[in-house]
Amino acid sequence: MPSGCSIRALWIINNHDTVVFSRRFPVVEKRWRSAFKTENESTDPPRLPTDQQLAVAFARRKRREGSSRGYGLRVAQSTKGSDSWVDDPITRHIISLSLSEDDDNESNGKDDTNILWPIVIHTKALYHILVLPLVEPREMKDFVNLSNRSDCGSAVGEDLSLSSLLLNISSITGLVHL
């Protein structure tokens, strides 16, 4: 997949957890699905969620990751696989959404067929703007592995941390790989 800054989808959600605007970019989505099929030969790539599915997942995340849950930093109430489990302050701005139907599935860990990541979130007044950029499937797998580790954050000298993973994603930083 060529590097660049491409957006798969954009959503605006109001304070009542309702999607008031959404836009999907079919050409970019087709590129992602093609790359996913190449990387995972036996797995059918997941489709983007409907507005209703996204609103439900976002509301569930707000309950799970709100102020009493550390706002993305690991606290006693953090669940394995959640953004706060990764324990990186960047999860206040770059989040994941689990598309599983119930909260029980979230505690069993994530896989790359029921998760949207990385979602860049910006909150302005009563609205949340969510942008889903194009990432390579291997970067998605790295995030899934990172979010299911038992340790807190990254170990000293270890390359895989959320911040270092995001730094190498061109759609997040504008980095061009040569």
C-alpha positions in Angstrom: 0.0 0.0 0.0 1.6 3.3 -1.0 2.2 5.8 1.8 0.3 9.0 2.1 -2.5 10.6 4.0 -5.8 9.1 3.1 -9.1 9.0 5.1 -11.3 6.0 5.1 -14.2 7.7 7.0 -15.3 10.8 8.9 -18.0 11.1 11.5 -19.4 13.9 13.6 -21.2 12.8 16.8 -23.3 15.2 19.0 -23.5 15.1 22.8 -26.5 12.7 22.6 -24.3 10.1 20.9 -26.0 10.5 17.6 -24.1 10.7 14.3 -25.1 14.0 12.7 -22.7 13.7 9.8 -20.8 10.9 8.2 -18.7 10.5 5.0 -17.0 7.4 3.7 -14.4 7.4 1.0 -15.0 4.3 -1.2 -11.8 4.5 -3.2 -9.7 4.6 0.0 -11.8 1.8 1.6 -11.2 -0.3 -1.5 -7.5 0.1 -1.1 -7.6 -0.9 2.5 -9.8 -3.9 1.8 -7.4 -5.0 -0.9 -4.4 -4.7 1.4 -6.2 -6.5 4.2 -7.1 -9.4 1.8 -3.4 -9.6 0.7 -2.2 -9.7 4.3 -4.9 -12.0 5.6 -5.6 -14.5 2.8 -8.2 -16.5 4.6 -10.0 -13.6 6.3 -12.7 -11.5 4.8 -12.0 -7.9 5.6 -14.5 -6.1 7.9 -16.7 -3.4 6.5 -17.0 0.1 7.9 -19.8 0.2 10.5 -23.2 1.9 9.9 -23.7 5.2 11.7 -25.8 3.5 14.3 -23.1 0.8 15.0 -20.5 3.6 15.3 -22.7 5.6 17.7 -23.3 2.6 19.9 -19.6 1.8 20.0 -18.6 5.4 20.8 -21.2 5.6 23.6 -19.9 2.3 25.0 -16.3 3.6 24.9 -17.3 6.8 26.6 -18.7 4.8 29.5 -15.7 2.5 29.6 -12.9 5.2 29.2 -14.5 8.3 30.8 -13.0 10.5 33.5 -13.5 7.8 36.2 -11.7 5.3 34.0 -8.6 7.4 33.5 -9.2 9.1 30.2 -6.9 6.7 28.4 -4.5 6.1 31.3 -4.5 2.8 33.1 -6.4 2.7 36.4 -7.7 -0.1 38.5 -11.0 -0.2 36.5 -9.2 -0.6 33.1 -10.1 -3.7 31.1 -7.7 -5.7 29.0 -7.8 -4.6 25.4 -9.2 -1.1 26.2 -7.4 2.2 25.2 -6.5 2.8 28.9 -5.0 -0.7 29.1 -2.3 0.5 26.6 -1.5 3.3 29.2 -0.4 6.0 26.8 -1.6 9.6 27.1 -2.0 9.7 23.3 -5.2 7.7 23.7 -6.9 10.9 24.6 -6.6 11.9 21.0 -6.2 8.6 19.1 -8.7 6.0 20.1 -10.0 2.6 19.1 -13.7 1.5 18.9 -14.7 -2.0 19.5 -17.6 -3.0 17.3 -18.5 -6.1 19.3 -22.2 -6.4 20.2 -21.8 -6.7 23.9 -19.3 -5.6 26.6 -18.4 -9.3 27.4 -16.6 -9.6 24.0 -14.4 -6.6 24.8 -12.9 -8.3 27.9 -11.9 -11.3 25.8 -9.4 -9.1 23.8 -9.6 -7.5 20.4 -8.9 -8.8 17.0 -8.7 -6.8 13.8 -12.1 -7.8 12.5 -14.1 -6.1 15.3 -12.1 -2.9 15.9 -11.7 0.5 14.3 -8.3 2.0 14.8 -6.7 4.5 14.8 -9.5 7.0 15.1 -8.3 10.6 15.5 -10.8 12.3 17.8 -11.3 16.1 18.3 -13.9 17.4 20.7 -15.3 20.9 20.0 -18.2 22.2 22.1 -20.9 19.6 22.0 -19.5 17.6 19.0 -16.9 14.9 18.6 -15.2 14.7 15.2 -13.9 11.2 14.5 -11.5 10.6 11.5 -10.5 7.1 10.5 -7.3 7.3 8.4 -5.9 4.6 6.2 -3.3 2.3 7.9 -1.6 -0.8 6.8 -3.0 -4.1 8.1 0.4 -4.9 9.8 0.1 -1.7 11.8 -3.4 -2.7 12.9 -2.0 -6.1 14.0 0.7 -4.4 16.0 -1.9 -2.3 17.8 -4.0 -5.4 18.6 -1.0 -7.1 20.0 0.0 -4.0 22.0 -3.5 -3.6 23.5 -3.6 -7.2 24.7 -0.2 -7.2 26.5 -0.3 -7.8 30.2 2.3 -5.2 31.1 1.7 -1.5 31.6 3.0 0.6 28.7 6.3 -0.3 27.0 9.4 -1.8 28.6 12.7 0.2 28.6 14.5 -0.4 25.3 11.5 -1.9 23.6 10.5 -0.5 20.2 6.8 -1.3 20.3 4.8 1.4 22.1 1.7 3.1 20.9 3.5 6.4 20.4 6.3 4.8 18.4 3.7 2.9 16.3 1.7 6.0 15.6 4.9 8.0 14.7 5.6 5.6 11.8 2.0 5.8 10.4 2.1 8.3 7.5 -1.6 9.1 7.8 -1.1 10.3 11.4 2.2 12.2 11.1 2.6 12.9 7.4 5.8 10.8 7.3 6.8 9.6 3.9 8.7 6.3 3.8 11.5 6.2 1.2 
